[in-house]
Amino acid sequence: MPAKPTVQYRGAEARFRAARTLDDRRLALEEMLASLPKQEGTERIELDIKRRLARLRFEVERRALKRGMSHHVDFEGAAQVVLLGAPSSGKSALLGAVTRAEPAVADYPFTTTRPQPGLMPFEDVQLQLVDLPAITAQHMSPWMPSLVQTADAALLLADPTAPGVLAGVEEVADRLADVHVPLVGCLPGAGDPQDLPLLTLLVIAKADLARDQDMEVIEELYADRFPTVRLSAVSRVGLQAMKVALWKLLQLVRVYNKPSGKKAERTDPFVLPQGSTVLDLAARVHAELPDRLAFARVWGGKIEGQRVSRDFELRDRDVVELAT
């Protein structure tokens, strides 16, 4: 955590790790949110806590329904990313191009009627993409806000070959802002406490069919609002660039846990938010480990096995040996 955590925050964090019921976890998360230092650099931690609270409430609602929630999507992979867009913007084609999912793709609007998940590989992690029904000024499925607010990020698709493409992008953004899920390119320093800002990458789809000048207009208009990539799901152009841009947007780090006395294996990393510490990694490895953790050794960058404190901030691809 960039800011020094308070004693109250660390206590709530310990209670969250030890919690065995949904209600206990909720109470601990609410205390963590209330005691989080309100300083520059804590925006990502605050959003992460809010997102975990939203997922927890979603799970409580799902369990309350004996037959389950038909539109619930179980979280998989390192992050959950929703696909948003106007009708026929190319969401389903993109899902089919980068995952093993087989969504219905057609030339008529509103082909997607319920969430369709798929896992997208990126280097040594998997990211879960969830294709959602199209959003217009007149229609948004009533269950979508609950699902979207639990996501880690969004891909907002724009089809430059379609008439009214800019109006379609704005309609999607406006409808979600109305339900306190503003689409943002970076986390705001302040805002409505009810909001759950959703990090968003603007994807200019069907780049193989669009005119350069049309794509340039979209890029210029949204340059100060969203990071932007061009791609074609059909021609498979720009897919890797999209993955790299999405990983950068998610602000995550991959960390590899090295058992004492053994060789590090750079597979199956722990994935944590940027700003996470050695102590945060210990909590991911085992709920009781933070209480027994003495120090750690880190390999990565210019550090080769250096002994570090529990509050050492981890970087992407660090190898960490935890000592008790």
LUMFI-887158 format. One line per 5 residues: number of its first residue (from 1); their letters; for each residue x negated, y negated, z of N, C-alpha, C. Coordinates in pm, whole numbers, plus 32768, in hexadecimal, padded with zeros to 4 digits. Each point is the difference from the previous one (the first is absolute). Layout:
N
NUM = A = X:Y:Z:X:Y:Z:X:Y:Z | ...
This chain:
324
1 = MPAKP = 7FAB:8077:8000:8055:7F89:8000:7FA7:7F84:8000 | 801A:7F9F:7FA6:7FAB:7F8A:7FF9:7FFE:7FB1:8081 | 8073:7FEE:8041:8005:7FB7:807E:7FEC:8061:8073 | 7FC9:7FCD:8070:7FE8:8055:8073:8086:802B:803C | 801A:8083:800C:8080:802F:8034:800E:7FE2:8094
6 = TVQYR = 807A:7FE5:802B:801A:7FE7:808D:800D:8085:804B | 7FF4:7FF9:8084:8012:8076:8053:808D:8037:7FEE | 8063:7FA7:7FF6:808A:802C:7FEE:8011:8049:7F7C | 7FBF:7FCC:7F96:800A:8041:7F7D:7FC3:808B:8004 | 7F88:800D:8039:7FC0:8083:8007:8052:8061:8055
11 = GAEAR = 803F:7FCE:806A:8055:8056:8052:8077:8032:7FB2 | 8040:7FA6:7FB4:8073:8028:7FAE:7FD4:8062:7F93 | 7F89:7FEA:7FC9:7FCC:8059:7F99:7FE9:808C:803A | 7FCD:8007:8079:7FEB:8082:8041:8086:8045:801B | 8065:7FB2:8028:8084:803B:8018:803E:8032:7F7E
16 = FRAAR = 7FE4:7FB9:7F93:8033:802F:7F7E:7FC1:8085:7FDA | 7F7D:800E:8015:7FBC:807D:7FDE:8034:8075:8055 | 8024:7FE1:807C:802D:806B:805B:8095:801C:7FF4 | 804B:7FAC:7FBB:8092:800E:7FF9:8028:8082:7FBD | 8068:803D:8033:8031:807E:7FC9:808F:7FF4:7FCA
21 = TLDDR = 8040:7F90:801B:8089:7FEC:7FCE:8004:7F85:7FA7 | 8064:7FFB:7FA9:800E:7F8E:7FA6:8017:7F7F:804F | 804C:8009:806C:801D:7F88:804E:7F82:7FCC:8044 | 7FAE:805A:8036:7F83:7FD5:803F:7FA1:7FC1:7F9B | 7FFC:8038:7F88:7FAB:7FC8:7F98:8032:7F76:7FD8
26 = RLALE = 8084:7FEF:7FF7:8039:7F7E:7FDD:7FDD:7F97:8068 | 8012:8022:807F:7FE2:7FA0:806B:7F6D:7FD8:7FFF | 7FA7:8062:7FE8:7F71:7FE1:7FFE:7FDD:7FA6:7F8A | 803A:801C:7F8B:7FE6:7FAD:7F8B:8033:7F72:8014 | 8074:7FF2:803D:8036:7F7B:801A:7FA5:7FB2:8060
31 = EMLAS = 7FC6:8046:8063:7FA4:7FBD:805C:7F7E:7FDB:7FB9 | 7FD0:8058:7FA7:7F88:7FE1:7FB3:8017:7F82:7FAB | 8076:7FF6:7FC1:801F:7F8D:7FAD:8005:7F80:8053 | 803D:800A:8076:800F:7F8A:8056:7F7B:7FD1:8039 | 7FA3:805D:8017:7F80:7FDD:8040:7F8D:7FF0:7F9D
36 = LPKQE = 801C:800F:7F7F:7F98:7FF0:7F9A:7FCD:7F71:8000 | 7F7C:7FEB:8006:7FCB:7F76:7FFC:802A:7FBA:7F7F | 803B:7F8D:800C:802E:7FB3:7F8B:7F8E:7FA8:7FCF | 7FA0:803F:7FBC:7F8B:7FBA:7FCC:7FEE:8022:7F6E | 7FB1:7FAE:7FBD:7FE5:8019:7F73:7FBD:8089:7FEF
41 = GTERI = 8033:804D:7FA3:7FC8:8084:7FE7:8053:8072:8039 | 8068:7FE1:804F:8053:806B:8039:807F:8019:7FAE | 8010:7FBA:7F8F:807A:800E:7FB1:8014:8090:7FD2 | 7F91:8041:7FD5:800B:8089:7FCC:8028:8060:8070 | 7FCB:7FEE:8079:8024:8055:8071:8091:7FEC:8026
46 = ELDIK = 802C:7F81:8001:808C:7FE3:8022:805F:8042:7F9C | 7FE0:7FF7:7F7F:8056:803E:7F9B:8002:8097:800F | 7F8D:803B:8020:7FF9:8091:8012:805A:802D:8074 | 7FFF:7FB5:806D:8057:8023:8072:8093:7FF1:7FDA | 8021:7F94:7FBA:808B:7FEB:7FD5:802C:8071:7FA2
51 = RRLAR = 7FA6:802B:7FA9:8022:806A:7FA2:8018:8083:804A | 7FAC:801D:8065:8014:8079:804F:8082:7FFC:804E | 8025:7F89:8031:8080:7FF1:8044:8074:8019:7FA0 | 7FF5:7FCD:7F86:806A:8014:7F9E:800F:8094:7FDE | 7F8E:8044:7FF0:8007:8090:7FE3:803E:804D:8074
56 = LRFEV = 7FDE:7FD6:8079:8035:8042:8076:8098:7FEE:8008 | 802F:7F87:7FE9:8090:7FE8:8001:8046:804E:7F92 | 7FBF:8008:7F8C:8037:804D:7F8F:800D:8093:8025 | 7F9C:8035:8047:8003:808C:802A:806E:8017:8068 | 8013:7FA0:805B:806C:800C:8062:8088:8005:7FBA
61 = ERRAL = 8013:7FA8:7F9D:807E:8000:7FB5:8012:8083:7FB4 | 7F93:8034:7FC6:800A:807C:7FB3:8027:8074:805A | 7FC5:8009:8077:801F:806C:805B:808D:7FF6:8037 | 8034:7F84:8005:8088:7FED:8032:8068:803D:7FA3 | 7FDB:8010:7F82:805A:803F:7FA0:7FE1:8095:7FFB
66 = KRGMS = 805C:8052:8028:7FE6:808F:800F:7FD6:8040:7F7D | 8032:7FCE:7F91:7FDF:803B:7F80:7F8A:7FBA:7FBD | 7FC4:7FA3:8049:7F8B:7FBB:7FC9:8028:7F89:7FAA | 7F9D:7FB3:7FDA:8016:7F89:7FAD:7FD8:8020:7F71 | 8061:7FFB:7FA6:7FE9:802E:7F77:7F95:7FAF:7FB7
71 = HHVDF = 7FE9:7F83:802D:7FA0:7FAD:7FB9:7F7E:7FED:804F | 7FEB:8052:8064:7F84:7FFA:804D:7F8E:803F:7FB0 | 7F8A:7FC4:8006:7F89:8037:7FBE:7F96:8017:806B | 7FDB:807D:8017:7F97:8020:8061:7F7C:7FC3:7FD3 | 7FBB:7FC2:805D:7F80:7FBE:7FE3:7F95:8069:7FE4
76 = EGAAQ = 7FB7:7FEF:7F92:7F90:8057:7FDD:7F8C:7FAA:7FCE | 7F86:8038:8009:7F8C:7FBB:7FCC:7FD0:7F91:805B | 7FA5:7FAF:7FCA:7FC1:7F96:804E:8057:7F84:800B | 805D:7FED:7FA5:8059:7F8B:8001:8079:801E:7FAB | 806D:7FBA:801E:807C:800E:7FB2:8016:7F7F:7FB2
81 = VVLLG = 8010:800D:7F7C:800D:7F8D:7FA7:8081:800F:7FAF | 8057:7F9C:8008:807E:8008:7FB6:7FF2:7FBC:7F78 | 8047:8036:7F9D:8002:7FC9:7F7A:807F:7FAD:7FF1 | 7FF1:7F7F:7FE3:8071:7FA5:7FF6:8004:7FC3:7F75 | 8079:7FDD:7FD6:800B:7FBE:7F7F:808E:7FF4:7FD1
86 = APSSG = 8012:7FB3:7F96:8081:7FF0:7FBF:801F:8080:7FB1 | 8079:800E:7FCC:801F:8077:7FAF:7FA1:8012:7F8B | 7FD9:807D:7FE9:7FAB:8026:7F8D:7F7A:7FB6:7FFF | 7FC7:7FE6:8075:7F80:7FBA:8007:7F89:805F:7FF8 | 8017:8082:8002:7F93:8060:7FF0:7FD5:8045:8080
91 = KSALL = 804F:7FF7:806A:7FDA:803B:8080:7FF3:8099:7FF7 | 8065:8040:7FC7:8000:8092:7FFA:7F91:8034:7FA5 | 7FE5:7FB9:7F93:7F93:8029:7FA7:7F7A:7FF9:8047 | 7FED:7F99:8053:7F83:7FF3:804A:7FF4:8071:8066 | 806B:801E:8048:7FFC:806D:8061:7FD9:8083:7FBC
96 = GAVTR = 803C:801C:7F8D:7FE1:807B:7FB8:7F72:8004:7FCC | 7FC5:7F8C:7FE3:7F79:7FFB:7FC7:7F93:8016:8068 | 8018:7FDC:807E:7F95:8005:8064:8019:8066:806F | 8074:8043:8000:801B:8068:8063:8035:807C:7FB8 | 801A:8068:804E:803B:807A:7FC7:8098:7FFE:8003
101 = AEPAV = 8038:7F92:802D:8092:7FF4:8001:8035:7FFE:7F70 | 807B:802A:7FF0:803F:8003:7F7C:8081:7FAF:8003 | 7FF5:7F7D:800A:8077:7FAC:8006:8048:7FFB:7F7A | 8080:7FE1:8006:804C:7FEE:7F84:7FD8:7F7C:7FC1 | 7FD8:8005:7F81:7FD9:7F88:7FB6:805B:7FF5:7F87
106 = ADYPF = 8046:7F8E:7FF2:805D:7FEE:7F91:7FFE:7F70:7FD2 | 803D:7FE7:7F8D:8002:7F7A:7FC6:8075:7FAC:8032 | 804C:8036:805E:8071:7FB3:8036:7FE3:7FDE:8093 | 803B:7F93:8033:7FE1:7FD2:8088:803D:8057:806C | 7FCA:7FF2:807B:8031:8045:8078:7FFA:8098:7FF2
111 = TTTRP = 7F96:8031:7FBF:7FEB:8091:7FF8:7FE1:8039:808A | 7FB1:7FB6:804F:7FDD:802B:8088:8070:7FD7:805F | 8035:8062:804A:806F:7FE4:805B:7FDE:801C:8092 | 7F90:8044:8019:7FD6:801F:8088:7F67:8001:8004 | 7FC2:7FF5:8076:7F6D:7FFA:8005:7FBF:807E:7FC9
116 = QPGLM = 7F98:7FEE:7FB1:7FB6:806F:7FC6:7F6C:7FF0:8025 | 7FCC:8052:805F:7F75:7FF2:802A:7FA0:8054:7FAD | 7F82:7FD9:8001:7F95:804D:7FC2:7F7B:7FD4:803A | 7F9E:805A:8004:7F7C:7FDF:8036:7F9F:7FDE:7F8F | 7FC0:7F8C:800C:7F9F:7FD2:7F9D:7F73:800D:8039
121 = PFEDV = 7FA9:804E:7FC0:7F76:800A:8032:7FB1:7F81:7FE2 | 7FB1:7FD4:8062:7FA0:7F94:7FEB:7F80:8027:8049 | 7F9A:8023:7FB4:7F81:802E:8038:801C:8072:8063 | 7FE4:7FEE:8082:8011:806F:805E:807A:7FF1:805A | 8062:7FAE:7FD5:807C:7FF3:804D:8077:800E:7FA2
126 = QLQLV = 8075:8011:803B:807D:8005:7FB6:8058:7F8C:802E | 803C:7FBB:7FA2:805E:7F95:801E:808B:802B:7FD2 | 8062:7FEC:8055:8088:8028:7FDD:8048:7F8D:7FB9 | 802C:8019:7F84:8052:7FA2:7FB7:8091:802C:8008 | 805A:7FA1:8012:808F:801F:8008:804A:7FA9:7F9C
131 = DLPAI = 8035:8040:7F98:804F:7FBA:7F9B:808B:7FE4:803A | 802E:7F85:7FF3:8082:7FD8:8038:805B:7FCC:7F91 | 8084:8001:8019:805C:7FC9:7F9C:7FE1:7F6E:7FE1 | 8026:7FD7:7F89:7FEA:7F76:7FD6:804F:7F9F:8057 | 7FCB:7F86:8009:8041:7F95:804C:8023:7F8F:7FA0
136 = TAQHM = 8079:7FCD:800D:802B:7F8C:7FB3:8040:7F9C:8060 | 8024:7F8B:7FCB:8043:7F9C:8053:8085:8032:8033 | 803F:805B:7FB4:8084:8033:8024:7FFB:8083:804E | 7F8F:8046:7FFC:8001:8086:803C:7F7A:8023:8041 | 800A:8033:807A:7F91:8041:8044:803D:806C:8059
141 = SPWMP = 7FD3:807B:7FF2:8038:806E:804F:7FFB:7FDE:8094 | 806D:8014:804A:8007:7FD4:808D:7F99:8040:805C | 7FCC:8075:7FDB:7F9F:8045:8054:7F70:7FD1:7FE5 | 7FEB:7FB3:7F97:7F78:7FDC:7FD9:7FB4:7FAB:8065 | 803E:7F9A:803F:7FB3:7FAE:805F:7FBE:8052:806D
146 = SLVQT = 8047:8061:803A:7FC7:8052:806B:7F87:804F:7FCE | 8005:802E:7F84:7F90:804E:7FCB:7F8C:7FA4:7FD9 | 801D:7F91:7FBF:7F96:7FA7:7FD1:7FB2:7FC4:8074 | 8044:7FDD:806E:7FBA:7FBD:806C:7FA0:805C:804A | 8009:8084:7FE9:7FA1:805D:803E:7F87:801C:7FA7
151 = ADAAL = 8001:7FCE:7F85:7F91:801A:7FA4:7F87:7FAB:8022 | 7F8B:802D:7FD2:7F84:7FB6:8018:7FE5:7F97:7F95 | 8035:8017:7F88:7FE9:7FA3:7F92:8065:801D:7F92 | 7FFE:7FAB:7F9A:805B:8012:7F8F:7FB9:7FE6:7F7D | 802B:8047:7F9A:7FDD:7FE0:7F76:807C:7FC3:7FC2
156 = LLADP = 7FF8:7F82:7FD9:8070:7FBA:7FC2:7FE9:7FFD:7F6A | 8054:804A:7FB6:7FEA:800F:7F71:804A:7F97:7FB0 | 7FBC:7FCE:7F9B:8039:7F9D:7FA5:7FE8:802F:7F71 | 806A:8002:7FB0:7FF7:802A:7F74:8000:7F85:7FA7 | 7F8C:7FD9:7FCB:7FF8:7F85:7FAF:8047:800C:7F7A
161 = TAPGV = 802A:8078:7FD9:804A:800F:7F82:8095:7FEB:8012 | 802C:7FF4:807E:808F:7FF3:801C:8029:7F6E:8008 | 8075:7FDC:7FCB:8031:7F77:8012:8022:7FE8:8093 | 7FE3:7F8A:802F:801E:7FE0:808B:7FA6:8043:8064 | 7F84:8022:7FD9:7FA5:8047:8059:7FE1:7FAE:807D
166 = LAGVE = 7FEC:7F7D:7FF0:7FDF:7FAD:8073:8076:7FF5:8061 | 8077:7FF5:7FCA:8077:7FFC:8055:800E:8083:804D | 7FDE:806F:7FBE:8009:8082:8043:7FA1:800C:8075 | 7F85:7FCF:7FEF:7F9E:8003:806D:8032:7FAD:8076 | 8035:7F89:7FE3:8030:7FA8:806A:807A:8039:8047
171 = EVADR = 8056:8045:7FB7:8076:803C:803E:7FD8:806C:8063 | 7F9E:8051:7FDD:7FD0:8067:805C:7FC6:7FBF:807D | 7FAB:7F9D:7FED:7FC0:7FBD:8072:8068:7FBA:8058 | 8063:7FBE:7FC2:8065:7FB8:804D:8057:805F:8051 | 802A:8070:7FC4:8057:805E:8048:7FB9:8039:807A
176 = LADVH = 7F80:801E:7FF3:7FB6:8038:8071:7FE1:7F96:8069 | 7FE4:7F86:7FD5:7FEA:7F93:8061:807E:7FE9:8054 | 8074:8014:7FC3:807F:7FED:8047:8012:8064:8071 | 7FBD:8074:7FF7:800B:8065:806A:7F7E:8006:8052 | 7FB8:7F90:8002:7F88:7FEE:8053:7F8B:805A:7FD6
181 = VPLVG = 7FF6:801E:7F7E:7F8B:8047:7FCB:7FC6:7FAB:7F8E | 7FBE:7F91:8021:7FC5:7FAE:7F97:7F8A:8047:7FBD | 7FFB:7FF9:7F7D:7F91:803B:7FB5:7F8E:7F9B:7FFC | 7F88:802A:8029:7F8E:7FA5:800B:7F83:803F:7FC6 | 7FA7:7FAA:7FD1:7F80:8030:7FCE:7F98:800C:806D
186 = CLPGA = 8011:7FB3:806C:7FAA:8008:8075:8055:7FDD:8079 | 7FD5:802C:8074:8051:7FED:8078:8000:7F6E:802B | 8076:7FC9:801C:8007:7F75:802C:7FD0:7FF3:8091 | 7FC9:7F8C:8020:7FD2:7FE9:8088:8072:7FED:8061 | 8073:7FCF:7FCF:8074:7FEB:8055:807D:800C:7FAA
191 = GDPQD = 8071:8012:8041:807D:800D:7FB6:8070:8029:805C | 8070:8025:7FC7:8073:802D:804D:7FDA:807F:804C | 800F:8003:8085:7FDA:8079:804B:8054:807A:7FDB | 8073:7FEA:7FC0:8051:8071:7FD5:7FCD:8040:7F7F | 7FAA:7FB7:7FB9:7FD1:8030:7F7E:7F9D:8072:800E
196 = LPLLT = 8004:805B:7F9F:7F9B:8067:7FEF:7FC3:7FEE:7F76 | 7F9E:7FA6:7FF0:7FC6:7FE7:7F7C:7FC9:8080:7FC3 | 8019:8011:7F7F:7FD5:8079:7FBA:7F96:7FDB:7F9A | 7F85:8030:8015:7F93:7FE6:7FA1:8026:8038:7F78 | 7FF1:7FAD:7F99:8036:8023:7F7C:7F9B:7FE8:7F92
201 = LLVIA = 7FF5:8061:7FA7:7FAF:7FF6:7F87:8060:7FF5:7F89 | 7FF3:7F96:7FB3:8054:7FEE:7F8A:7FC5:804F:7F8C | 804E:805D:7FCB:7FD2:8058:7F94:8045:7FD8:7F7E | 7FB2:7FD2:7FA1:8036:7FE1:7F7C:7FFF:8082:7FAF | 8077:803B:7FF1:800C:8083:7FC1:800C:7FF2:7F67
206 = KADLA = 7FF6:8073:7FBE:8012:8007:7F6F:7FA0:7FA3:7FB6 | 7F84:7FFA:8034:7F9D:7FA5:7FC6:7FDE:8026:7F70 | 8018:807D:7FDA:7FE2:802A:7F78:8065:7FC9:7F9B | 8074:7FD6:8031:806A:7FCD:7FA7:800F:7F68:8008 | 7FCA:7FC4:8069:8016:7F71:8017:7F9B:7FA9:7FB6
211 = RDQDM = 8028:7F86:7FE7:7FA6:7F9E:7FC4:7FA7:7FC5:806E | 7F83:7FE4:7FDD:7FA2:7FC8:8061:8033:7F7E:803C | 803C:7FAB:7FAD:802E:7F7F:8033:8070:8010:8067 | 8055:8066:7FEF:806B:8017:8061:7FC6:802F:8086 | 7F9B:8057:7FFA:7FC2:802F:807B:7FB3:7F90:8045
216 = EVIEE = 7FC1:7FAA:7FB1:7FB5:7F90:8039:805C:7F9F:8049 | 8079:7FEB:7FCA:8061:7FA7:8042:8022:8036:808C | 801A:8083:800A:8021:803C:8081:7F8A:7FF3:8060 | 7F88:801C:7FD1:7F89:7FF7:8055:7FEB:7F73:8034 | 8012:7F9D:7FA9:7FEC:7F75:802A:806B:7FD3:8065
221 = LYADR = 807B:8029:7FEA:806C:7FD7:8059:7FF1:8039:808C | 7FC9:807A:800A:7FFA:8044:8082:7F72:8007:8038 | 7FA3:7FB8:7FC3:7F73:8007:802A:7FEE:7FDB:8093 | 804E:7FA1:8032:7FF2:7FD4:808B:8058:804E:8060 | 804B:8060:7FCC:8062:8047:8053:7FDE:8093:8012
226 = FPTVR = 7FDA:8044:7F94:7FE2:808F:8007:7F81:8020:7FB2 | 7FB3:8064:802C:7F9B:8039:7FA6:8049:8048:7F8F | 7FC5:8003:7F8A:8046:8032:7F8A:7FA8:805F:7FB1 | 803C:806B:7FCC:7FB9:805B:7FA5:8059:801E:7F88 | 7FBF:8022:7F91:8047:802D:7F88:7FED:8096:7FF2
231 = LSAVS = 8069:8045:7FD0:7FEF:808E:7FE4:806A:8031:7F9F | 7FE7:8076:7FCC:8062:8048:7FAF:8006:808F:8033 | 8071:8028:8036:800F:8089:8031:7FFD:8063:7F8E | 8038:7FDB:7F8E:8006:805B:7F8D:7F75:8014:7FC4 | 7FB5:7F94:7FEB:7F7A:800A:7FC6:7F95:801C:806A
236 = RVGLQ = 8028:7FFE:8080:7FA5:8019:8070:7F8C:7F9D:8002 | 801E:7F85:7FDF:7F9D:7F94:8002:8016:7FAD:807F | 7F94:7FE6:8049:8009:7FAB:8075:8028:8046:8081 | 8011:8084:7FFD:802E:8047:8077:7F97:7FFE:806F | 7F81:8014:7FDC:7F96:7FFE:8065:7FF0:7F76:803C
241 = AMKVA = 8009:7F99:7FAE:7FF6:7F78:8032:8072:7FE3:8061 | 8076:8036:7FE4:8072:7FEE:805A:7FE4:8043:8086 | 7FC7:8078:7FFF:7FE2:8047:807C:7F9B:7FB1:8054 | 7F99:7FCD:7FC1:7F99:7FB3:8048:803E:7F82:803C | 8052:7FB9:7FB3:803F:7F86:8031:805F:801E:8074
246 = LWKLL = 8047:8071:7FF9:805C:8025:806B:7FB4:8023:807F | 7F92:8049:7FF3:7FB0:8022:8076:7FCA:7F81:8043 | 7FD4:7FA2:7FB0:7FCF:7F81:8037:806F:7FB6:8048 | 8077:8002:7FC5:8073:7FBB:803C:8026:803D:8086 | 7FF7:8083:800D:802C:8046:8079:7FAA:7FDF:807A
251 = QLVRV = 7F86:7FD2:7FEA:7FA6:7FD9:806D:7FEB:8074:8061 | 7FD5:8070:7FCA:7FE5:8078:804F:7F6C:8024:7FF7 | 7FD2:804E:8060:7F78:8035:7FFC:8004:8096:8015 | 7FA6:8047:7FBC:7FF1:8090:8012:7F88:801A:805A | 8016:8052:8066:7F96:801D:8061:7FF6:8097:800F
256 = YNKPS = 7F84:8031:8003:7FE7:8090:8008:7FC9:8021:808B | 8042:805C:8044:7FD8:8027:8087:7F95:806D:7FF6 | 7F8B:7FE8:803D:7F91:805F:7FFD:7FF6:8049:8086 | 8015:8083:8005:7FED:804A:807D:7F70:7FF9:802E | 7FEB:7FF8:8082:7F79:7FF6:8037:7FAB:8078:7FD8
261 = GKKAE = 7F87:7FE4:7FCE:7FA3:806A:7FDB:801D:8042:7F7B | 8065:7FD1:7FB8:8023:803D:7F80:7FF4:7F99:7F90 | 7FF6:8032:7F87:7FF5:7FAB:7F8B:8087:7FC2:7FDF | 7FFE:7F81:7FDC:807D:7FBB:7FDE:8035:8032:7F7B | 8083:8013:7FFB:8043:8026:7F84:805A:7F8C:7FD7
266 = RTDPF = 7FE5:7FC7:7F8D:804E:7F8D:7FD2:807D:802D:7FB6 | 8053:8049:8049:8080:802B:7FCB:806A:7FE8:806C | 807C:7FF7:7FD5:8071:7FF0:805B:7FE8:7F91:8066 | 7FEF:7F84:7FD4:7FE2:7F93:805C:8079:7FD8:8055 | 7FE4:7FC2:8071:8067:7FBA:804B:8012:7F79:7FBC
271 = VLPQG = 807C:7FD7:7FEC:801D:7F80:7FBE:803C:7FA2:8067 | 7FBF:7F8C:8012:8025:7FA0:8067:800D:7F74:7FC3 | 804C:7FA6:803F:8006:7F75:7FD0:7F79:7FBB:8010 | 7FE1:7FA5:7FA5:7F87:7FAF:800F:8003:7FBA:8088 | 7F8D:7FF9:8040:7FF9:7FC7:8085:8007:8066:806F
276 = STVLD = 8017:8080:7FDC:8006:806A:8065:7F76:8019:803A | 7FFD:8030:807B:7F84:8015:804A:7FE5:8093:8017 | 7F8C:801B:803A:7FDD:8089:8027:806B:8038:805D | 8033:7FAE:805A:8068:802D:805E:807F:8027:7FB5 | 8023:7FB5:7F97:8075:8022:7FB0:7FED:8087:7FBA
281 = LAARV = 7F87:8019:7FCE:7FE3:8082:7FC2:800E:8070:8066 | 7FCB:7FEB:8078:8008:8066:8068:8091:8026:801D | 8058:7F9B:8001:808E:801A:801A:803F:8053:7F91 | 7FD0:7FEF:7F84:8033:8050:7F91:7FCF:8090:8009 | 7F85:8012:802F:7FC8:8087:8009:8049:8052:8069
286 = HAELP = 8014:7FC5:8077:8047:8045:806D:8035:7F98:8062 | 807A:8014:802F:8041:7F9D:8056:7FB2:7FE5:8081 | 7FB9:8064:8034:7FB8:7FF0:807E:7F70:7FD4:7FEE | 7FCF:7FFF:7F85:7F74:7FE1:7FE7:7FD8:7F71:8028 | 8053:7F99:7FEA:7FD5:7F78:8027:7FDA:7FF4:8093
291 = DRLAF = 8043:8049:8058:7FE1:7FF8:808E:7F78:803F:8022 | 7FD3:805C:7FA9:7F82:8047:801B:7F8D:7FCC:7FAB | 801D:7FA3:7FA5:7F9A:7FD2:7FA1:7F98:7FA9:8045 | 7F82:8022:7FEE:7F92:7FB2:803A:7FC7:7F9E:7F9A | 7FDE:8032:7F89:7FCB:7FAC:7F96:800D:804D:7F7D
296 = ARVWG = 7FCB:7FC9:7F96:8004:8042:7F7E:7F81:7FDF:7FB3 | 7FE2:8053:7F9D:7F95:7FE3:7FA0:803F:7FF3:7F76 | 7FCC:7FA0:7FB3:803C:7FE1:7F7F:7F98:8005:7F92 | 8028:803B:7F90:7FB1:8000:7F85:8052:7FBA:7F95 | 7FC5:7F9E:7FBF:8047:7FBA:7F95:7FC3:7F78:7FE8
301 = GKIEG = 7FFA:7FD7:7F80:7FC0:7F81:7FE0:7F6D:8005:8024 | 7FD1:7FA0:8051:7F75:7FFC:802B:7FEB:8045:8087 | 806B:803C:8036:7FF7:8042:8082:7FEB:8095:7FEC | 7F9C:8037:8043:7FE1:808E:7FF5:7FFA:803F:808B | 8073:802B:802F:8005:8043:8082:7FF3:7FA4:8076
306 = QRVSR = 801C:7F81:7FED:7FF4:7F9F:806C:806B:8016:806A | 7FD9:7FF4:807E:8061:8009:806D:8050:7F7F:8008 | 8085:800C:8008:8057:7F8B:8003:8064:800C:8072 | 803E:7F92:8022:8061:7FFD:806E:8088:8030:7FD0 | 805A:8010:8060:8088:802C:7FE1:804B:7F99:7FAC
311 = DFELR = 7FD8:7F81:8007:8046:7F97:7FB7:7FC0:7FE0:7F79 | 7FA3:8051:7FD5:7FBF:7FEA:7F7E:8067:800B:7F90 | 8004:7F9B:7FA6:8061:7FFF:7F93:7FCF:8057:7F8C | 8054:805E:7FD7:7FDB:8061:7F99:8013:7FC7:7F74 | 7FB0:8035:7FA3:8007:7FD7:7F75:8022:8076:7FA8
316 = DRDVV = 802A:7FE4:7F85:8026:806B:7FA6:7F89:805D:7FE7 | 8019:8081:8010:7FA2:806D:7FE6:7F98:8011:8070 | 8016:7FC6:8073:7FA6:801A:8071:800C:8091:802D | 7F8F:8038:802C:7FFE:8084:8040:7FE9:7FE8:8094 | 8053:803C:8055:7FFD:7FE1:8090:7FF5:8082:8051
321 = ELAT = 7FA2:8000:805D:7FF3:806D:8061:802B:7FCB:8088 | 8069:8038:8038:8037:7FD3:807F:7FC4:8050:8071 | 7FCE:7FB9:8068:7FBE:8041:8070:8050:7FE9:8081 | 8012:806B:804C:804B:7FF5:8080:7FA2:800D:8075
